[in-house]
Amino acid sequence: MRGRSYRWLAGAAAGLALIWAPASQAAQGDRSEALLRALSDAPGPPGFEEAVRALMVHEMQPNADSIEYDGLGSVIARQGSQGPKIMLDAHMDELGGVVRRTTKDGLLTMQMLGGWLDQALPDQRWIIIGSKGPVTAVTGIRDIHVASAEERAKVIPRDSLFLDVGARSAAEAEAMGVGPGDPVVPDSSFQSLNGGGRYVGKAFDDRVGCAVVVEALRRLRATGHPNSLYVAATVQEEVGLRGARTAADKIRPDVGLAIEGGVAGDTPGHSPEETQAALGAGPGIFLYDSSALPSRKLTALTRERAKAIGVPLQLDLVQGYGDDSAEIQKTAGGVPTVNLVVPVRYTHAHNGVMDKADFDRMVDLVVDLIQHLDAGTVAKIRDFSPTP
C-alpha cells in the first residue's frame, strides 16, 4: 500500500473507533445491532483491515486482560491465564479489490481480492479508499442499446471491467486522491430489512463472526470460564487463510473454534446437496468443507451443548468453501477445531442477508461451549489413544 493511502486509513480507523464508542454502551437490544452495523459498514479488504481492526480493538479491550498482534496484523485478545488455551477466531477482511492502473481517460482497472463471481461485479457501486478520503466509483456495463444479442447472454469477464469515478483524465483521477494500490470495497450500507429481524449489508462474511466473538468475550468476562481464552480477529482469510495461521502460531492453542458466515441454501436455485442451511433455523456446524474436517469429539460436544441449552444446530457440508479452522488445526502439532457458522444469503456479493435470531443463538452456544471446555474435557478431546 502506498504511504499516503495508509495514513488516511489509519486516521479513518481512529475516527471510526471514536464514532463507535457510544454505541458500545447501548442497551442489550440495540448493542448487537449497532455492533453489526459498524462492522459491516467498515472498509476492510484483505491486507487493508485497519478500520475493522480499530473497531475490534476498541470493543475487545475492556473485556481482555491483554491485546497483542501477529506479524500480519491479526488482533489477539486474551482473557484468563489458567486452564487450556482456547482460540476463538473470526476474520476481519471482506471481499474487495485494489486499483491496478489509471487509464488516460481517468478510468481505473481493479484487481479483485477474494472469491468473486464475475456475475456480481458489473454495474455496482464501490468505494475507493484514496489518500484524500473515500471516493465513490461504479463498475461500467455495456449499454443494451449497443450490445449484440450474443453479448447480452454472456457474463462480463472481470478483466474487461473498469471503475468510473467521474474523472475526465488521469490527472483528474489523481487529483481525487485515487491511483494504483488503493483498496476498493463494495458500497452497500447496513440496513434492517423491513423490520422483520433480518439485516442486509456487505461483509457479513465474516463481520457477523467478528460481532459474535466480541459479544462472547463480553459475556464471558461477566460469567467466567475455566480457560485461557484467546480471541483472534484475523486478517487475509479471503486470500488464503493467512492470518489464522500466523495468529495460531503465536497462540499455540489446545482447541480452536472458528466463527464464520455460512452459506444459506433456502432460496430458489439451490440444491440440498450444495448446502442445507436456512435463515432463522439457528447457527450451523460444518461437518465438512473443502479445506477442513472438524474434530469428531469437539463436534459431538458442540452438538451436545446446543441440545442442552435449546439452540437448534444446523448440520452442513459445503464444497468450494474454506475457513480459518483449516489453518488453525495444522499448527502446534495438531489442534482439534470446528467451524461454526451464522447462515447468510448471498455471501460473496454486495448485499448479504442474515437473521438476528441466528446471531443471538450463536453467541449463546459459543459462550456455553467455552464454559464447558475445562481441562478434563479438552484432555479427552485431544486423546487419541485406542480404547481397550
N, C-alpha and C positions, 0 to 999 in steps of 0.2 A: 504494500500500500504506500502511496506517496505520502510524504510527511505532512503536506498541507491538509489532505483528507483526514489523516489520523488525528490531527489537532482538533479539527471540527468535531469528529466523532467523540473524542474524549470529552469535549465541552458539552456536547449534546447528552452524553450519558450522565454526566454530573447534573445537568439540568433536569433530565427525566427523573432522577432519583429525588430531587428536591420537590418536583411537582407531585411525585407519587407519595411522599411522606404522609400527608393527611389521610390518604385512602387506606393505609395500613392500620389506621386507628378506627376504622369504620366498624359498625355493628356486624355481628357474625353473618347475618343475611346478606349484607352488602359487601363484606370484605372479600369473599372469594370471587364474586363477580367483578369487583374493582381490580383485583389482582389479575384475573384472566384478561380483562380489558387492557391493562397496562402492558402485560407481557405479550399479548397478541399484537398490539399496535407498535411495539418497539421494533426497530430495524435490527436485523442480525443474521445476514447470510454467512455461510461458512468462512471463517477467518476474519470476520468483521463483527464480532459479537459484543463489542464494547458497551452499547446501550443496554443490552439484556443483562450483561454481567453486572453493571451498576445497579440495576433493579434487584437482581438476585442477592447481591451482597447486602444491599440495604435491607431487604426483607429477612435474610437469614441471620444477620449479625446479632440482633437482640436475643436470639434463641440458641446461639452457638457459643461454645467455650473458646473456639479459635477459628480463624479463617486463613486458609493458605491457597496457593495456586500451583498448578503444574506448569511445565515449561511451554505449553501451548496456550495457556490462558484459561483452562478449566478452573472453576471455583470449588474448593473443598472445605465444607463447614463441619467441624467436629463437635459432637455433643456427648459427653460422658467419656470416661477414661478407663473403665473396667469392663470385663466381660469380652465376648467375641467381637471382632470387628465386622460390622455390618455396613456394606456400601449400598446406599440408596441413590440411584442415578437417574438423571433426566438430561437431555441435551438441549442446549440453548439455541443452536443455529437453526435456520429455516432455509427452504429453497430460495434461491435468488440468482444473482448474476454479477458480473463485473464488466465494466466498459472495456472493450477491446481497442477500438480506434475511433477517430472522428473523421468523417468524410469532408471533402472541400465544401459541400453544400450544408454542413452543420448537422448532419445526421450521425448517429453513433451506432456502432455494432456492439453486440453483447456476447460474452462467453457465459453460458449457463452454468450454474453451480447446483449440483444435485440432480435428482431423477425426475426431470420434467417430461411430460408428454408434449410433443410438438403441437398437438391439438389445443393445448391450454395457453399457448403463447400469443397468437395474433390478436390485434385489436384490444389490448389490455392496457390499463394504466399502471405505471410504475413510478417509484421514487428513486432517483439517483442521489446518493449521499455525497454531495460535492464539497469543495473546500469552503464555499460561501453559504452552505446550508442545503436543505433538501430542494431538489429540482424535479418537477413533475415531467414525466415523459409518457409517450404512448407508442406501443409497437404498431407499426404500419400494417395495412392489409390492402390487397388489391381491390379496386372498385369493381362491383359486379357488372357495371355497365361496359367494362372493357375486358373482363375476364372471359376466356373461351369456355365452351361447355366442358371440355376436358379439364381445364384448370379449376373450375368450380367444384369438381368432385374430388379433388386431391387435397391431402394435408399439406399445409405450407411448411416446408422444412425450416428448421430454426436458423440455419446459416444464411437464409435469404431475408431474415427479419432485420429491422433497424429500429432504433429508438429516436423518436421525433420529439425534440424539446422546444420546437418553435423557432430555432435559430435559422438564420439565412446563410450562415457561413461558418467555417471552422472557428474563425475569430470570435463570432458571436457566442458560439458554444463555450469557448474558453473563457469568455467574459462572464458567463453564468457560473463559472467555477466547476465545470464538469470536463472530464477527459479520461484517458486511459488509466485503468487501475481503480476507478471509483466503484464502490459497491452499489448494487441495484436490488431493490426489494419490491414485491407487489404492493400496489396502492389499494388497500382493502381494509377499511376500518371495522373494528369490532362493533357488533350490534346485538341487542336482544332481538330474537326473531319472532316478532309479533306477540310477545308476552306469553309464549307457550312453554317457557322453561328451557328453550333451546337458544343457542347462540350461533351467529355466523361471523366469521373473521378469517384472517390469514394465520398461518404458522401454528395452528393447533398441534401439528407435528413439529416440535414437541413442547410448545409452551403450555399445553394442558398438563404435561408431565412436570414441567417446572413449577406450576402452581400447586400440584399435588405434593411435591416434596417440601415446598415452603410451608403449606398448611400442616403436613405431617410433623415437620420439625417443631412448629409452634405448639401443637397439641402434645407432643411427646415431652417437651420441656415442662409442661404443666402436670402430666400424668406420671412421668418417669418410665424407665425401661432398664433392662439388665445388661446393656451393651455399650460398647464404644461405637457410636453411630457416626458414620461419615456420609454426609450428603454431598454428592458431586454433581455440579451443574457443568456439563461437559461441552466442548467445542468440536466443530468439524465432523459431526456424525454423518451428515448428508453426503460427505465426500470420502467416506471410508472408515467411519467409527474411530477416528483418530484420538479424540480427547478421552474417550473411555479407556483406551489402552494406557495412555500416559498417566491419567488420574489413578487407575488401578495399580499401576507400577509404584506410585507413591504410597497408596493406602495399604496394599497387600492385604485385601480383605479375606475374611473367613467365609462369608456369604455375600452374594450380590443380588440386589433387586433393581431391575431396570423398569422405569415407568415410561410408557410411550403413548402416542396417539395411534389407536388401532385402525383397522380397515372395516368400515361398516358395509354390509352387503345387502341392505334392506331396501334398495331402490331398484327399479326395473333395469334389466340387462345383466345383473349379477347371477352367477351360478353358485349354488351352495358348495360346490367343490372348490371355489375360489376363496370364499370367506362365509362364515355363518353368523357373524356378529350383527346385532341390531341396536339402533339407538334406543335408550331408555330401558334396556334389558339388563343393565348392570355392567360392571367392569369385566374385562376379559383376561384370560391367560393363554399365552401361546404354547401349545404342545409341540409345535414345530414351526420354524420358518427357515428360509434359505440360508441363514447364517448361523443358526444355533439350535441345539437340542437342550431343553431345560433339565435341571436336576430332577430326577423322579421323586426323590424323598422330599425335596423342597416344594415340588408341585403338589404332592399329597398333603403336606402341611398347609399350603395355601388353600386348597380345596376344603380341608377340614375346618380351618379358621373361618372361611367365608360362610360355611354352613352354620357354624356355631353362633355367629353374630347376625345371621339372617341376611347376608349380602348375596344376591344372585350373581353367580360367576359364569360367564360365557366361555366355553372352550372353543379354541380356534386353531387352525393350521393354515398357514398362508405361504404360498410360493412368492418369489420375487420381492422378498422383504428382508431387510437386515436391521439389527438393533444392537445397542451397546452391550447387551449381555454377552454377545458373541466374543467380544474382546476381553471383557472382564473375566470370563471363565477360563481364558488361556493364560492368565497371569498367576504369579505366586505358586507355581506348581499345580495349578488347577483349582478353580473356585466354583462351588455349586451356585447356579444362578437360575432365575426365572425372569421372564419378560411379561409384565402386567400392563394392560392397555385400557385406555378410555376410548370407546369406539368413536370414530369420526368419519363422516361422509366427505368425499372429495378432498383427500388429504393433500395431494401434491398439485394444488391449484390455488387460485386467488381466494376462493370462498369455501372454507370448510364449515361444516355444521356439526355441533356437538350437543349433548343433552346434559344439563346441570345435575340431574339426579345421578347419572353415571359417575360424574366427577366426585360428588359427595360420598357416594358409596365406595369409590376407590380410596379416598382419604381414610374412611373408616377401616377398610381392610388393611391398608398399609400400616396404620397405627397399631391395630391389633396384632398383626403378624410380627412386627418388630418387638412388641412387648412379650411375645411368646418365643422369640429366638434367644433363649437363655443358653448358658454354656453347655448344659446337658443335651439340649435339643440340637444345637449346632454340631456337637460332637457326634451325635447319631447320624445327622445328615451327611457328615464328612467321613463316616465309617464305611468302608467298602470290604471289610473282612467277610469272607464266606460264612454263612450261618451253618451251624452243625446239622 
